[in-house]
Amino acid sequence: MQRQLWDSGFPCPKPLAGPAPLGADTATAEDYVPGGVQLERGGDSPIRFAALLWLLMDRCAVLHFERRLDPPPGWVAWDHTGPGVWSAANDSDADLNADPEPRWLNEIGVRTRKILLAFRAPLVVGHVDWESQNIRWYDGKPLVVHDWDSAATRPEATIVGAAAAVFARTGEINGATLEESELFLDAYQRERGRSFTKDELRAAWAAGLWVLAFDTKENSVNQRGDPDEFANDAWERLRRASG
């Protein structure tokens, strides 16, 4: 995927070697691309992030990896086959399904997952960690997109929905506001040249909610932050996902 994008002129590091086995892990090598800044939040930033994602999706449309990118990262693995609602934790060994609290968040997870599992659409290749902290800009233009171990195959609408929820993250900001997510989704559809169907748009909102709920659940289990701060946003996102 990264080679395809590099060859097409997309702003990503040039891959040099790999992927290759390294013990239980996988090693890659790429050009070092220094410089650039994170794009300042506000203004037309949702539009710029959405346009860049469409460029990536469009240039990856020729790729077909079948199952070779499975399993996807936990934060987009709503179709996991393990027990319970939540997929495996991302940055700890904690069992997210062992803690029944907060109950409202677990209900959000159940209802959101139901929507996503019912959604049927072709799998496409995309970047599922579309956060500001992984993207650098120079003079208002994209300089480099990092974090290529976050390549995954998911339905297009869900990749876009996940990105719409987290594109504003800088490491300090938890996620996008509802308004920012809406602007992102609208901008992506304009760049795409055709609107999502009602089912696709519901799936996009559901995917964004799953990512935010998954992260909130993991933070709650690891006693980081107050999950109740997410409650109002979560229920509104669920309303949009439910159509």
C-alpha positions in Angstrom: 0.0 0.0 0.0 2.7 2.5 1.0 4.7 1.6 -2.2 1.6 2.2 -4.4 1.0 5.6 -2.7 4.7 6.7 -2.9 4.8 5.8 -6.6 1.7 7.8 -7.2 3.2 10.9 -5.6 1.2 10.7 -2.4 2.9 12.4 0.6 4.3 9.4 2.5 7.8 8.2 3.3 9.4 6.1 0.6 9.4 2.4 1.7 13.0 0.9 1.7 12.6 -2.6 3.0 10.1 -5.1 4.4 7.7 -5.9 5.7 9.8 -8.8 7.1 9.4 -11.0 10.2 11.2 -9.8 13.3 10.5 -12.3 16.1 6.8 -12.1 16.8 6.7 -8.7 15.2 7.1 -7.2 11.7 9.9 -4.8 10.6 9.8 -2.2 7.9 12.2 0.6 6.8 11.4 3.8 5.1 12.9 7.2 4.3 13.1 9.7 7.2 10.9 12.7 6.4 11.6 15.5 8.9 9.9 18.8 9.3 6.4 20.0 9.0 3.8 20.9 11.6 0.5 19.6 12.7 -2.4 21.5 11.0 -3.9 24.1 13.3 -7.4 23.1 14.4 -10.4 25.0 13.2 -11.2 26.9 10.0 -11.1 24.6 7.0 -9.0 21.8 8.7 -11.8 19.2 8.4 -12.0 19.9 4.7 -8.2 19.5 4.2 -8.0 16.3 6.2 -11.0 14.9 4.3 -9.6 15.8 0.9 -6.3 14.2 1.8 -8.0 11.0 2.8 -10.0 10.9 -0.4 -6.7 11.3 -2.3 -5.4 8.2 -0.5 -8.5 6.2 -1.0 -8.7 7.0 -4.6 -5.1 6.0 -5.3 -5.5 2.8 -3.3 -8.6 1.7 -5.2 -6.5 -0.6 -7.5 -5.2 -2.6 -4.5 -6.8 -5.9 -3.4 -5.2 -7.5 -0.4 -8.0 -10.0 0.4 -7.3 -11.1 3.9 -3.6 -10.2 4.2 -4.2 -7.1 6.3 -6.3 -9.0 8.8 -6.9 -8.6 11.6 -7.5 -4.9 11.7 -6.4 -2.8 14.8 -8.7 -3.2 17.8 -10.1 0.3 17.5 -11.8 -0.7 14.2 -12.3 -4.4 14.9 -16.0 -4.3 15.6 -16.3 -7.6 13.7 -13.9 -9.4 16.0 -14.7 -13.0 16.9 -13.8 -13.0 20.5 -16.2 -13.1 23.4 -17.9 -9.9 24.6 -18.6 -6.6 23.0 -15.1 -5.1 22.9 -12.2 -6.2 20.8 -8.7 -6.6 22.4 -7.2 -3.6 24.1 -4.8 -1.5 22.0 -2.1 -0.5 24.5 -2.5 -2.7 27.5 -3.3 -6.3 28.4 -6.6 -5.3 30.1 -9.7 -7.3 29.3 -12.2 -4.6 28.3 -15.1 -7.0 28.6 -14.3 -7.9 32.3 -15.5 -4.5 33.6 -19.3 -4.0 33.5 -18.9 -0.2 34.1 -19.8 2.2 32.9 -23.0 0.4 31.8 -24.1 3.2 29.5 -20.8 2.9 27.6 -21.2 -0.9 27.2 -24.7 -0.3 25.9 -23.2 2.2 23.3 -20.8 -0.5 22.3 -23.5 -3.2 21.9 -25.8 -0.9 19.8 -23.0 0.5 17.7 -21.5 -2.9 16.9 -25.0 -4.2 15.9 -25.2 -1.4 13.3 -21.8 -2.1 12.0 -22.2 -5.9 11.8 -25.4 -5.4 9.8 -23.7 -3.1 7.3 -22.7 -4.9 4.0 -20.2 -3.2 1.7 -17.0 -4.2 -0.2 -13.8 -4.1 1.7 -11.2 -1.5 0.5 -7.8 -0.5 1.6 -7.3 2.5 3.8 -5.5 4.2 6.7 -7.4 3.7 10.0 -5.4 5.9 12.3 -6.1 9.2 10.5 -5.1 11.5 13.4 -3.5 14.9 13.2 -0.5 13.7 15.2 0.3 11.2 12.3 0.2 13.9 9.6 2.6 16.8 9.0 1.9 19.9 6.8 4.2 22.5 5.3 3.0 25.9 4.1 -0.6 24.7 4.3 0.0 21.6 2.2 0.4 18.0 3.3 4.1 17.1 3.7 3.9 13.5 5.0 1.5 11.0 6.4 3.0 8.5 8.9 1.9 5.4 10.7 1.6 2.9 7.9 1.2 -0.1 10.2 -2.4 1.2 10.5 -3.3 0.1 7.0 -6.4 -2.1 7.0 -9.3 -3.3 4.9 -12.7 -2.0 5.9 -15.7 -0.7 4.0 -15.0 2.8 2.7 -17.7 4.5 4.7 -16.4 3.1 7.9 -12.8 4.2 7.2 -14.1 7.6 6.5 -16.3 7.7 9.6 -13.5 6.6 11.8 -11.3 9.3 10.4 -14.0 11.9 10.8 -14.1 11.1 14.6 -10.4 11.3 15.3 -8.7 13.5 12.6 -8.3 16.4 15.1 -6.3 14.3 17.6 -3.0 15.8 18.5 -2.2 13.7 21.6 -3.9 16.2 23.8 -7.3 16.5 22.1 -9.4 13.4 22.4 -11.3 13.7 19.1 -13.3 15.8 16.8 -16.5 17.6 17.8 -19.8 16.6 16.2 -19.6 19.7 14.0 -16.1 18.9 12.9 -17.1 15.3 12.1 -20.0 16.5 10.1 -17.9 18.9 8.1 -15.3 16.1 7.4 -18.0 13.7 6.1 -19.6 16.4 3.9 -16.2 17.4 2.5 -15.2 13.8 1.8 -18.4 13.2 -0.1 -17.8 16.3 -2.2 -14.2 15.2 -3.1 -15.6 11.8 -3.9 -18.0 13.3 -6.3 -21.0 11.3 -5.0 -22.8 11.1 -1.8 -23.0 8.2 0.6 -26.2 6.3 0.7 -28.3 6.5 3.9 -26.9 3.1 5.0 -23.3 4.3 4.3 -23.7 7.5 6.2 -25.2 5.6 9.2 -22.2 3.2 9.1 -19.8 6.2 8.9 -21.3 7.7 12.1 -21.3 4.3 13.7 -17.6 3.6 12.9 -16.6 7.0 14.3 -18.6 6.3 17.5 -17.1 2.8 17.8 -13.5 4.2 17.7 -14.3 6.9 20.3 -16.2 4.5 22.5 -13.5 1.8 22.3 -10.8 4.4 23.3 -13.1 5.7 26.1 -13.6 2.2 27.4 -9.9 1.4 27.4 -9.1 4.6 29.2 -11.8 3.8 31.8 -10.5 0.4 32.4 -7.0 1.8 32.8 -8.3 4.6 35.0 -7.5 7.4 32.6 -9.9 10.3 32.4 -13.7 10.5 33.1 -15.8 8.4 30.7 -18.9 10.4 31.5 -17.5 13.4 29.7 -18.1 11.5 26.5 -21.7 10.6 27.3 -23.6 13.4 25.6 -21.5 13.2 22.5 -21.9 9.4 22.3 -25.7 9.4 22.5 -25.9 12.1 19.8 -23.5 10.1 17.5 -25.6 7.0 18.1 -28.7 8.9 17.1 -27.1 9.7 13.8 -25.8 6.2 13.3 -29.3 4.8 14.0 -30.8 7.0 11.2 
